[in-house]
Amino acid sequence: MDDSHIAVVGAGLAGLVAARHLAAAGADVTVVERRDGVGGRVRTRTKDGFTLDRGFQVLFTDYPAVRRELDLDALDLRRFTPGATICRPSRRAVLSDPLRDIGSLFESVRNPEVTTSDKLRTLALRQDVSNRDEEEIFASADRSIRSYLRDWGFSEDYIEHFVAPFYGGITLDRSLSSSKRVFEYTFKMLSTGSTAVPAAGMGAVPEQLADAARDEGATVRLGERVESVQSDGDGAVVTTGRESLEADAVVVATDPKEARRLTGVGSIPTEAHGCVTQYYTLPSGSGLDAGKRIMLNAPSPDPNTVVPLSTVAPEYAPPGAELLNATFLGAAAQDDSEEELFEKTRRTLEAWYPERYFDDLELLHTDYISFAQFAQPPGVHESLPDARDAPGRAYLAGDYTAWSSIQGAMRSGKEAADAVRDDLS
């Protein structure tokens, strides 16, 4: 690939991974990104000394692409305790993984929200998925998560009060109508690895990828929108507001809607799941007893989860303060005002902790995210495009060529780079 010029449109996870691998193979790589920073949907801002990710995002450390593409030690990860706290008015109950969190064994065994048979089925399910890799899981016959769990014999209480809020937070679909493949693979990753955030925020992930791409010789140009991509069998022309770039190939690594506009590939999915996330501050010593676990709202998606982020990552908050995150699911949340959502969280916390008031809870920031993931109903993965489905010497990189996740995005970047390298060699 020496002397080949490759353009990459988009500096999200997929585009940055593609750029690094192409530059490492000897290509002259130029990445063009419309925003003023890298990361796409994975971004972090700071406000008044707080670290605020765009939405609640975490890193599953056992994702194969994560382990291949990232220096996890350099990210200085802060890890969640396995499991979650199931919350309802006046009651909070810990459900953890006793195989990885032996200290929670007694609490988990006594958890009144989950029957002994459900706990035993969970262990059996863990053994079942541990014997299958990503390719095998995503090639298996598909159905909804809810149907899959019923076939396994899990009780409706377990499905509604634990799985719905927990995996609703992962798939942004509390109805559990998403593909059971996503459930199986993320369940496998949760069973073997850690859930974590970098000490500097999730934005440290794309920043590290961008540094790695630059170290290999790639150029990253920010604040420059691509107006069109034209490609045939001889190469590609990428037109921005400033100039036209001629390239031997182009990797389109934008969000799905923009990728469809630029390439005309109709199989790129654009149906989305969204969410609304809010960040709040409390004075230190607030008395919340969730530790480093996600708090699940068993009865309601308003909010679906509350996360004690600064307990997990103290760097996320300045001295004297704590940082909480809440995530709201469903289309109705997109229409609620910041104040309405804030009041729902405050009332929820007061119901969970009737011994105290939350008059000291303060709203810091709200993210209304209309496109957080592409929708993944059963069978969707067979209809997703391939890296080579764009015309001419244009290639696709994005989680929509695999499955909606950090793993899917990073994997797709390498697959696109491999396709370009093979075709131009």
TIPASE-574654 format. One record per residue (C-alpha): residue number from 1; residue in three letters; x, y, z. Coordinates in Angstrom, 2 decimals. Example, Ala and Ser with C-alpha at 12.3 -4.5 7.8 and 13.67 -1.06 7.14 Angstrom:
BEGIN
[r 1,'ALA',[12.30,-4.50,7.80]];
[r 2,'SER',[13.67,-1.06,7.14]];
% end
This chain:
BEGIN
[r 1,'MET',[0.00,0.00,0.00]];
[r 2,'ASP',[3.01,2.32,-0.09]];
[r 3,'ASP',[2.18,5.69,-1.68]];
[r 4,'SER',[-1.59,4.99,-1.72]];
[r 5,'HIS',[-3.62,7.97,-0.56]];
[r 6,'ILE',[-6.63,7.01,1.54]];
[r 7,'ALA',[-9.28,9.44,2.79]];
[r 8,'VAL',[-11.26,8.60,5.91]];
[r 9,'VAL',[-14.49,10.52,6.46]];
[r 10,'GLY',[-15.30,10.69,10.17]];
[r 11,'ALA',[-13.10,10.59,13.28]];
[r 12,'GLY',[-15.26,8.38,15.46]];
[r 13,'LEU',[-14.02,5.07,16.82]];
[r 14,'ALA',[-14.39,3.23,13.51]];
[r 15,'GLY',[-12.69,5.91,11.42]];
[r 16,'LEU',[-9.76,6.30,13.81]];
[r 17,'VAL',[-9.16,2.54,13.97]];
[r 18,'ALA',[-9.30,2.32,10.16]];
[r 19,'ALA',[-6.89,5.25,9.84]];
[r 20,'ARG',[-4.33,3.72,12.19]];
[r 21,'HIS',[-4.32,0.34,10.45]];
[r 22,'LEU',[-4.12,1.89,6.99]];
[r 23,'ALA',[-1.30,4.23,7.99]];
[r 24,'ALA',[0.54,1.34,9.64]];
[r 25,'ALA',[0.29,-0.53,6.31]];
[r 26,'GLY',[2.11,2.32,4.57]];
[r 27,'ALA',[-0.73,4.43,3.17]];
[r 28,'ASP',[-0.89,8.22,3.22]];
[r 29,'VAL',[-4.06,8.70,5.30]];
[r 30,'THR',[-6.12,11.87,5.75]];
[r 31,'VAL',[-9.04,11.84,8.21]];
[r 32,'VAL',[-11.68,14.56,7.74]];
[r 33,'GLU',[-14.06,15.26,10.64]];
[r 34,'ARG',[-16.85,17.86,10.72]];
[r 35,'ARG',[-16.71,18.38,14.49]];
[r 36,'ASP',[-13.99,20.24,16.36]];
[r 37,'GLY',[-12.94,17.07,18.19]];
[r 38,'VAL',[-12.62,13.34,17.65]];
[r 39,'GLY',[-14.88,10.62,19.02]];
[r 40,'GLY',[-18.22,10.78,17.21]];
[r 41,'ARG',[-20.78,9.58,19.73]];
[r 42,'VAL',[-18.07,9.01,22.37]];
[r 43,'ARG',[-17.20,12.42,23.76]];
[r 44,'THR',[-16.50,14.08,27.10]];
[r 45,'ARG',[-16.81,17.67,28.29]];
[r 46,'THR',[-15.82,19.36,31.55]];
[r 47,'LYS',[-18.00,21.78,33.49]];
[r 48,'ASP',[-17.25,23.44,36.82]];
[r 49,'GLY',[-14.65,20.77,37.59]];
[r 50,'PHE',[-16.98,17.84,36.69]];
[r 51,'THR',[-16.26,15.30,33.93]];
[r 52,'LEU',[-19.41,14.74,31.88]];
[r 53,'ASP',[-19.53,12.08,29.18]];
[r 54,'ARG',[-22.03,12.48,26.36]];
[r 55,'GLY',[-24.65,10.17,27.78]];
[r 56,'PHE',[-23.86,7.33,30.14]];
[r 57,'GLN',[-21.21,5.21,28.45]];
[r 58,'VAL',[-18.88,2.52,29.73]];
[r 59,'LEU',[-16.10,0.32,28.38]];
[r 60,'PHE',[-16.37,-3.48,28.48]];
[r 61,'THR',[-12.73,-4.44,28.94]];
[r 62,'ASP',[-13.06,-7.94,27.47]];
[r 63,'TYR',[-14.28,-6.80,24.05]];
[r 64,'PRO',[-11.67,-8.29,21.67]];
[r 65,'ALA',[-11.38,-5.08,19.66]];
[r 66,'VAL',[-10.94,-3.04,22.84]];
[r 67,'ARG',[-8.08,-5.26,23.95]];
[r 68,'ARG',[-6.51,-5.11,20.47]];
[r 69,'GLU',[-6.83,-1.38,19.78]];
[r 70,'LEU',[-6.41,0.26,23.20]];
[r 71,'ASP',[-3.75,0.51,25.87]];
[r 72,'LEU',[-6.04,-0.10,28.83]];
[r 73,'ASP',[-3.34,0.62,31.40]];
[r 74,'ALA',[-2.76,4.06,29.89]];
[r 75,'LEU',[-6.49,4.83,30.17]];
[r 76,'ASP',[-6.22,4.51,33.97]];
[r 77,'LEU',[-9.54,2.73,34.24]];
[r 78,'ARG',[-11.98,3.02,37.12]];
[r 79,'ARG',[-14.03,-0.15,37.45]];
[r 80,'PHE',[-17.62,-0.76,38.51]];
[r 81,'THR',[-18.39,-3.51,41.00]];
[r 82,'PRO',[-20.08,-6.44,39.17]];
[r 83,'GLY',[-23.86,-6.58,39.35]];
[r 84,'ALA',[-26.34,-3.88,40.26]];
[r 85,'THR',[-28.60,-2.60,43.02]];
[r 86,'ILE',[-32.28,-3.24,42.30]];
[r 87,'CYS',[-34.27,-0.30,43.66]];
[r 88,'ARG',[-37.91,0.35,44.39]];
[r 89,'PRO',[-39.68,2.56,46.94]];
[r 90,'SER',[-38.22,1.96,50.41]];
[r 91,'ARG',[-36.18,-1.05,49.26]];
[r 92,'ARG',[-32.76,-1.60,47.70]];
[r 93,'ALA',[-31.31,-5.05,47.05]];
[r 94,'VAL',[-27.88,-6.02,45.70]];
[r 95,'LEU',[-27.57,-8.60,42.93]];
[r 96,'SER',[-23.96,-9.32,42.06]];
[r 97,'ASP',[-21.75,-11.99,40.50]];
[r 98,'PRO',[-20.51,-14.06,43.44]];
[r 99,'LEU',[-17.88,-15.69,41.21]];
[r 100,'ARG',[-16.16,-12.31,40.71]];
[r 101,'ASP',[-17.34,-10.39,43.77]];
[r 102,'ILE',[-17.11,-12.81,46.65]];
[r 103,'GLY',[-17.82,-10.05,49.17]];
[r 104,'SER',[-21.35,-9.72,47.82]];
[r 105,'LEU',[-22.21,-13.41,48.13]];
[r 106,'PHE',[-24.32,-13.08,51.28]];
[r 107,'GLU',[-26.23,-10.01,50.01]];
[r 108,'SER',[-26.90,-11.62,46.63]];
[r 109,'VAL',[-28.08,-14.90,48.11]];
[r 110,'ARG',[-30.54,-13.01,50.34]];
[r 111,'ASN',[-31.77,-10.74,47.50]];
[r 112,'PRO',[-35.59,-10.95,47.68]];
[r 113,'GLU',[-36.00,-9.72,44.08]];
[r 114,'VAL',[-34.51,-12.88,42.53]];
[r 115,'THR',[-35.52,-16.47,43.22]];
[r 116,'THR',[-33.01,-19.24,43.78]];
[r 117,'SER',[-34.06,-20.88,40.51]];
[r 118,'ASP',[-33.38,-17.63,38.62]];
[r 119,'LYS',[-29.95,-17.42,40.21]];
[r 120,'LEU',[-29.17,-21.00,39.18]];
[r 121,'ARG',[-30.40,-20.36,35.63]];
[r 122,'THR',[-28.14,-17.30,35.47]];
[r 123,'LEU',[-25.13,-19.47,36.29]];
[r 124,'ALA',[-26.20,-22.01,33.66]];
[r 125,'LEU',[-26.62,-19.26,31.08]];
[r 126,'ARG',[-23.17,-17.95,31.91]];
[r 127,'GLN',[-21.69,-21.39,31.24]];
[r 128,'ASP',[-23.61,-21.66,27.96]];
[r 129,'VAL',[-22.40,-18.36,26.47]];
[r 130,'SER',[-18.83,-18.84,27.73]];
[r 131,'ASN',[-18.34,-21.63,25.19]];
[r 132,'ARG',[-19.24,-19.46,22.15]];
[r 133,'ASP',[-17.39,-16.59,20.52]];
[r 134,'GLU',[-18.75,-13.42,18.89]];
[r 135,'GLU',[-18.99,-14.91,15.40]];
[r 136,'GLU',[-20.87,-17.97,16.62]];
[r 137,'ILE',[-23.30,-15.96,18.75]];
[r 138,'PHE',[-24.16,-13.54,15.94]];
[r 139,'ALA',[-24.62,-16.40,13.46]];
[r 140,'SER',[-27.13,-18.18,15.72]];
[r 141,'ALA',[-30.90,-18.26,15.22]];
[r 142,'ASP',[-32.41,-15.07,16.58]];
[r 143,'ARG',[-35.40,-13.94,18.61]];
[r 144,'SER',[-36.14,-11.20,21.12]];
[r 145,'ILE',[-34.37,-11.03,24.47]];
[r 146,'ARG',[-37.69,-11.44,26.27]];
[r 147,'SER',[-38.62,-14.57,24.30]];
[r 148,'TYR',[-35.13,-15.99,24.80]];
[r 149,'LEU',[-35.24,-15.54,28.58]];
[r 150,'ARG',[-38.72,-17.04,28.80]];
[r 151,'ASP',[-37.49,-20.08,26.88]];
[r 152,'TRP',[-34.71,-20.41,29.44]];
[r 153,'GLY',[-37.39,-20.50,32.15]];
[r 154,'PHE',[-36.60,-17.22,33.92]];
[r 155,'SER',[-39.44,-15.80,35.99]];
[r 156,'GLU',[-41.36,-12.73,34.85]];
[r 157,'ASP',[-40.31,-10.89,38.01]];
[r 158,'TYR',[-36.62,-11.44,37.20]];
[r 159,'ILE',[-37.13,-10.34,33.61]];
[r 160,'GLU',[-39.08,-7.21,34.55]];
[r 161,'HIS',[-37.22,-6.06,37.64]];
[r 162,'PHE',[-33.59,-6.88,36.74]];
[r 163,'VAL',[-33.10,-7.68,33.07]];
[r 164,'ALA',[-35.45,-4.98,31.71]];
[r 165,'PRO',[-33.72,-2.05,33.44]];
[r 166,'PHE',[-30.19,-3.50,33.22]];
[r 167,'TYR',[-30.23,-4.60,29.59]];
[r 168,'GLY',[-32.63,-1.83,28.74]];
[r 169,'GLY',[-29.72,0.39,29.68]];
[r 170,'ILE',[-27.40,-1.51,27.31]];
[r 171,'THR',[-29.77,-1.77,24.33]];
[r 172,'LEU',[-31.82,1.37,25.18]];
[r 173,'ASP',[-34.87,-0.86,24.80]];
[r 174,'ARG',[-36.53,-1.70,28.10]];
[r 175,'SER',[-39.21,-3.71,26.27]];
[r 176,'LEU',[-36.51,-6.35,25.59]];
[r 177,'SER',[-37.64,-6.62,21.97]];
[r 178,'SER',[-34.03,-6.35,20.73]];
[r 179,'SER',[-31.94,-9.22,19.38]];
[r 180,'LYS',[-31.02,-11.92,21.89]];
[r 181,'ARG',[-27.59,-12.04,20.20]];
[r 182,'VAL',[-26.73,-8.68,21.75]];
[r 183,'PHE',[-27.86,-9.96,25.13]];
[r 184,'GLU',[-25.81,-13.17,24.84]];
[r 185,'TYR',[-22.60,-11.46,23.81]];
[r 186,'THR',[-22.76,-8.61,26.30]];
[r 187,'PHE',[-23.70,-11.10,29.03]];
[r 188,'LYS',[-20.57,-13.05,28.11]];
[r 189,'MET',[-18.42,-9.89,28.26]];
[r 190,'LEU',[-19.90,-8.89,31.62]];
[r 191,'SER',[-19.15,-12.37,32.97]];
[r 192,'THR',[-15.47,-12.36,32.01]];
[r 193,'GLY',[-14.31,-8.74,32.05]];
[r 194,'SER',[-14.82,-5.46,33.82]];
[r 195,'THR',[-17.14,-2.55,33.21]];
[r 196,'ALA',[-15.11,0.63,33.48]];
[r 197,'VAL',[-14.58,4.27,32.59]];
[r 198,'PRO',[-11.24,6.04,32.06]];
[r 199,'ALA',[-10.28,8.40,34.86]];
[r 200,'ALA',[-10.34,11.28,32.34]];
[r 201,'GLY',[-13.73,10.29,30.90]];
[r 202,'MET',[-14.84,8.19,27.94]];
[r 203,'GLY',[-13.47,10.82,25.56]];
[r 204,'ALA',[-10.01,9.48,26.47]];
[r 205,'VAL',[-10.79,6.42,24.31]];
[r 206,'PRO',[-11.01,8.23,20.94]];
[r 207,'GLU',[-8.21,10.58,21.97]];
[r 208,'GLN',[-5.93,7.57,22.44]];
[r 209,'LEU',[-7.03,6.13,19.09]];
[r 210,'ALA',[-6.38,9.47,17.39]];
[r 211,'ASP',[-2.89,9.68,18.93]];
[r 212,'ALA',[-2.16,6.14,17.72]];
[r 213,'ALA',[-3.29,7.02,14.19]];
[r 214,'ARG',[-1.14,10.17,14.17]];
[r 215,'ASP',[1.84,8.19,15.48]];
[r 216,'GLU',[1.52,5.94,12.42]];
[r 217,'GLY',[1.54,9.02,10.17]];
[r 218,'ALA',[-2.16,9.75,9.62]];
[r 219,'THR',[-3.36,13.35,9.40]];
[r 220,'VAL',[-6.56,14.29,11.26]];
[r 221,'ARG',[-8.35,17.41,10.04]];
[r 222,'LEU',[-11.11,18.76,12.30]];
[r 223,'GLY',[-13.95,21.21,11.72]];
[r 224,'GLU',[-14.34,20.31,8.06]];
[r 225,'ARG',[-17.61,18.89,6.72]];
[r 226,'VAL',[-17.61,16.54,3.75]];
[r 227,'GLU',[-20.19,17.61,1.19]];
[r 228,'SER',[-19.93,14.65,-1.17]];
[r 229,'VAL',[-18.07,11.45,-1.95]];
[r 230,'GLN',[-17.67,10.24,-5.54]];
[r 231,'SER',[-16.03,6.93,-6.27]];
[r 232,'ASP',[-15.46,4.52,-9.12]];
[r 233,'GLY',[-13.11,1.63,-9.79]];
[r 234,'ASP',[-10.11,3.94,-10.15]];
[r 235,'GLY',[-10.38,5.94,-6.94]];
[r 236,'ALA',[-12.44,8.53,-5.09]];
[r 237,'VAL',[-12.96,12.26,-4.75]];
[r 238,'VAL',[-13.95,13.70,-1.38]];
[r 239,'THR',[-15.35,17.23,-1.58]];
[r 240,'THR',[-15.33,19.44,1.51]];
[r 241,'GLY',[-16.18,23.09,1.97]];
[r 242,'ARG',[-12.52,23.90,1.37]];
[r 243,'GLU',[-11.32,21.61,-1.40]];
[r 244,'SER',[-11.62,18.33,-3.28]];
[r 245,'LEU',[-9.37,15.50,-2.11]];
[r 246,'GLU',[-8.40,12.88,-4.64]];
[r 247,'ALA',[-7.70,9.46,-3.15]];
[r 248,'ASP',[-7.10,5.90,-4.21]];
[r 249,'ALA',[-9.90,4.89,-1.83]];
[r 250,'VAL',[-12.18,6.43,0.78]];
[r 251,'VAL',[-13.46,4.94,4.03]];
[r 252,'VAL',[-16.81,6.46,5.01]];
[r 253,'ALA',[-16.94,6.23,8.81]];
[r 254,'THR',[-19.65,8.75,9.68]];
[r 255,'ASP',[-22.89,8.24,11.58]];
[r 256,'PRO',[-25.42,6.03,9.75]];
[r 257,'LYS',[-27.59,8.81,8.31]];
[r 258,'GLU',[-24.61,10.70,6.95]];
[r 259,'ALA',[-23.04,7.49,5.60]];
[r 260,'ARG',[-26.23,6.71,3.70]];
[r 261,'ARG',[-26.30,10.26,2.29]];
[r 262,'LEU',[-22.68,10.11,1.14]];
[r 263,'THR',[-22.73,6.59,-0.32]];
[r 264,'GLY',[-26.35,5.90,-1.28]];
[r 265,'VAL',[-26.19,2.48,0.41]];
[r 266,'GLY',[-29.81,1.83,1.37]];
[r 267,'SER',[-29.08,-1.06,3.74]];
[r 268,'ILE',[-27.38,1.25,6.25]];
[r 269,'PRO',[-29.84,1.27,9.19]];
[r 270,'THR',[-31.22,4.63,10.27]];
[r 271,'GLU',[-33.97,3.59,12.70]];
[r 272,'ALA',[-32.69,4.60,16.09]];
[r 273,'HIS',[-32.99,4.17,19.83]];
[r 274,'GLY',[-32.40,7.35,21.78]];
[r 275,'CYS',[-32.17,8.36,25.41]];
[r 276,'VAL',[-31.91,11.39,27.65]];
[r 277,'THR',[-29.20,11.57,30.28]];
[r 278,'GLN',[-28.78,14.03,33.10]];
[r 279,'TYR',[-25.91,14.77,35.46]];
[r 280,'TYR',[-26.43,15.94,39.03]];
[r 281,'THR',[-24.28,16.95,41.93]];
[r 282,'LEU',[-24.68,16.29,45.64]];
[r 283,'PRO',[-22.42,17.35,48.52]];
[r 284,'SER',[-19.90,14.73,49.58]];
[r 285,'GLY',[-21.20,12.25,52.11]];
[r 286,'SER',[-24.65,12.10,50.55]];
[r 287,'GLY',[-25.41,8.79,52.22]];
[r 288,'LEU',[-26.11,6.81,49.04]];
[r 289,'ASP',[-25.12,3.22,49.73]];
[r 290,'ALA',[-24.90,1.77,46.20]];
[r 291,'GLY',[-21.12,1.68,46.24]];
[r 292,'LYS',[-19.71,1.25,42.73]];
[r 293,'ARG',[-22.84,-0.39,41.31]];
[r 294,'ILE',[-25.46,0.85,38.87]];
[r 295,'MET',[-28.83,1.47,40.53]];
[r 296,'LEU',[-31.74,-0.03,38.58]];
[r 297,'ASN',[-35.23,1.43,38.72]];
[r 298,'ALA',[-37.27,-1.77,38.96]];
[r 299,'PRO',[-40.76,-0.25,38.42]];
[r 300,'SER',[-40.09,2.54,35.90]];
[r 301,'PRO',[-37.89,3.88,33.06]];
[r 302,'ASP',[-38.11,7.43,34.51]];
[r 303,'PRO',[-35.19,7.26,35.13]];
[r 304,'ASN',[-34.15,3.76,34.08]];
[r 305,'THR',[-30.86,3.90,35.99]];
[r 306,'VAL',[-29.03,6.12,38.43]];
[r 307,'VAL',[-25.26,5.82,38.55]];
[r 308,'PRO',[-22.98,7.06,41.39]];
[r 309,'LEU',[-20.26,8.05,38.91]];
[r 310,'SER',[-17.87,9.82,41.25]];
[r 311,'THR',[-17.95,6.85,43.61]];
[r 312,'VAL',[-16.68,4.73,40.72]];
[r 313,'ALA',[-14.35,7.43,39.36]];
[r 314,'PRO',[-13.54,10.11,41.98]];
[r 315,'GLU',[-11.84,12.16,39.25]];
[r 316,'TYR',[-15.27,12.87,37.71]];
[r 317,'ALA',[-16.12,15.35,40.50]];
[r 318,'PRO',[-14.21,18.16,42.26]];
[r 319,'PRO',[-13.45,17.93,46.00]];
[r 320,'GLY',[-16.50,18.26,48.21]];
[r 321,'ALA',[-18.99,17.05,45.59]];
[r 322,'GLU',[-20.46,13.84,44.22]];
[r 323,'LEU',[-21.60,13.22,40.64]];
[r 324,'LEU',[-24.68,11.20,39.70]];
[r 325,'ASN',[-25.96,10.24,36.26]];
[r 326,'ALA',[-29.54,9.27,35.35]];
[r 327,'THR',[-30.72,7.83,32.03]];
[r 328,'PHE',[-34.28,8.07,30.72]];
[r 329,'LEU',[-35.57,5.72,28.02]];
[r 330,'GLY',[-38.47,5.98,25.61]];
[r 331,'ALA',[-39.70,8.59,23.15]];
[r 332,'ALA',[-41.66,10.49,25.82]];
[r 333,'ALA',[-38.47,11.48,27.62]];
[r 334,'GLN',[-37.30,13.39,24.53]];
[r 335,'ASP',[-40.29,15.73,24.97]];
[r 336,'ASP',[-39.85,16.36,28.69]];
[r 337,'SER',[-38.11,19.52,29.84]];
[r 338,'GLU',[-34.90,19.44,31.86]];
[r 339,'GLU',[-36.85,20.50,34.92]];
[r 340,'GLU',[-39.46,17.75,34.51]];
[r 341,'LEU',[-36.76,15.08,34.18]];
[r 342,'PHE',[-34.86,16.47,37.15]];
[r 343,'GLU',[-37.98,16.32,39.32]];
[r 344,'LYS',[-38.58,12.70,38.29]];
[r 345,'THR',[-35.08,11.77,39.44]];
[r 346,'ARG',[-35.39,13.69,42.69]];
[r 347,'ARG',[-38.72,12.06,43.52]];
[r 348,'THR',[-37.33,8.64,42.61]];
[r 349,'LEU',[-34.34,9.05,44.92]];
[r 350,'GLU',[-36.59,10.21,47.75]];
[r 351,'ALA',[-38.74,7.11,47.23]];
[r 352,'TRP',[-35.67,4.86,47.33]];
[r 353,'TYR',[-34.26,6.68,50.37]];
[r 354,'PRO',[-37.33,7.70,52.44]];
[r 355,'GLU',[-35.07,8.55,55.36]];
[r 356,'ARG',[-33.76,11.69,53.64]];
[r 357,'TYR',[-34.73,14.58,51.36]];
[r 358,'PHE',[-32.86,15.48,48.17]];
[r 359,'ASP',[-33.26,19.24,48.29]];
[r 360,'ASP',[-29.47,19.45,47.86]];
[r 361,'LEU',[-29.58,17.65,44.49]];
[r 362,'GLU',[-28.54,20.04,41.69]];
[r 363,'LEU',[-28.84,19.63,37.94]];
[r 364,'LEU',[-25.57,20.09,36.03]];
[r 365,'HIS',[-26.28,19.09,32.44]];
[r 366,'THR',[-28.78,17.32,30.16]];
[r 367,'ASP',[-28.09,15.44,26.92]];
[r 368,'TYR',[-31.03,14.76,24.60]];
[r 369,'ILE',[-29.67,12.02,22.33]];
[r 370,'SER',[-32.05,11.07,19.54]];
[r 371,'PHE',[-29.65,8.61,17.86]];
[r 372,'ALA',[-27.64,6.72,20.46]];
[r 373,'GLN',[-27.80,3.30,18.76]];
[r 374,'PHE',[-29.33,1.91,15.63]];
[r 375,'ALA',[-32.29,-0.34,16.40]];
[r 376,'GLN',[-31.45,-4.04,16.62]];
[r 377,'PRO',[-34.63,-6.14,16.34]];
[r 378,'PRO',[-34.26,-9.90,15.91]];
[r 379,'GLY',[-32.66,-10.79,12.59]];
[r 380,'VAL',[-31.32,-7.31,11.87]];
[r 381,'HIS',[-27.70,-8.40,11.59]];
[r 382,'GLU',[-28.31,-10.40,8.38]];
[r 383,'SER',[-29.44,-7.21,6.62]];
[r 384,'LEU',[-26.53,-4.98,7.64]];
[r 385,'PRO',[-24.14,-3.78,4.94]];
[r 386,'ASP',[-20.61,-5.05,4.42]];
[r 387,'ALA',[-17.50,-2.88,4.30]];
[r 388,'ARG',[-17.43,-3.29,0.51]];
[r 389,'ASP',[-21.11,-2.46,-0.17]];
[r 390,'ALA',[-20.41,1.18,-1.13]];
[r 391,'PRO',[-19.75,1.84,-4.85]];
[r 392,'GLY',[-16.32,1.89,-6.45]];
[r 393,'ARG',[-13.37,2.42,-4.13]];
[r 394,'ALA',[-15.56,3.56,-1.23]];
[r 395,'TYR',[-15.73,1.43,1.92]];
[r 396,'LEU',[-17.99,1.50,4.98]];
[r 397,'ALA',[-16.80,1.57,8.61]];
[r 398,'GLY',[-19.24,1.90,11.48]];
[r 399,'ASP',[-20.95,-0.25,14.08]];
[r 400,'TYR',[-23.85,-0.55,11.61]];
[r 401,'THR',[-21.74,-3.07,9.63]];
[r 402,'ALA',[-21.49,-5.31,12.72]];
[r 403,'TRP',[-23.67,-4.52,15.75]];
[r 404,'SER',[-24.31,-1.41,17.81]];
[r 405,'SER',[-21.49,-1.24,20.34]];
[r 406,'ILE',[-17.94,-0.04,20.89]];
[r 407,'GLN',[-16.85,-3.54,19.88]];
[r 408,'GLY',[-18.82,-3.28,16.63]];
[r 409,'ALA',[-17.38,0.16,15.81]];
[r 410,'MET',[-13.76,-0.76,16.45]];
[r 411,'ARG',[-14.09,-4.12,14.70]];
[r 412,'SER',[-15.62,-2.46,11.66]];
[r 413,'GLY',[-12.72,-0.01,11.41]];
[r 414,'LYS',[-10.18,-2.80,11.14]];
[r 415,'GLU',[-12.37,-4.77,8.71]];
[r 416,'ALA',[-12.68,-1.72,6.44]];
[r 417,'ALA',[-8.91,-1.18,6.58]];
[r 418,'ASP',[-8.29,-4.83,5.74]];
[r 419,'ALA',[-10.67,-4.61,2.77]];
[r 420,'VAL',[-8.90,-1.50,1.41]];
[r 421,'ARG',[-5.47,-3.07,1.88]];
[r 422,'ASP',[-6.48,-6.30,0.17]];
[r 423,'ASP',[-8.09,-4.52,-2.79]];
[r 424,'LEU',[-5.20,-2.11,-3.37]];
[r 425,'SER',[-2.37,-4.61,-2.85]];
% end
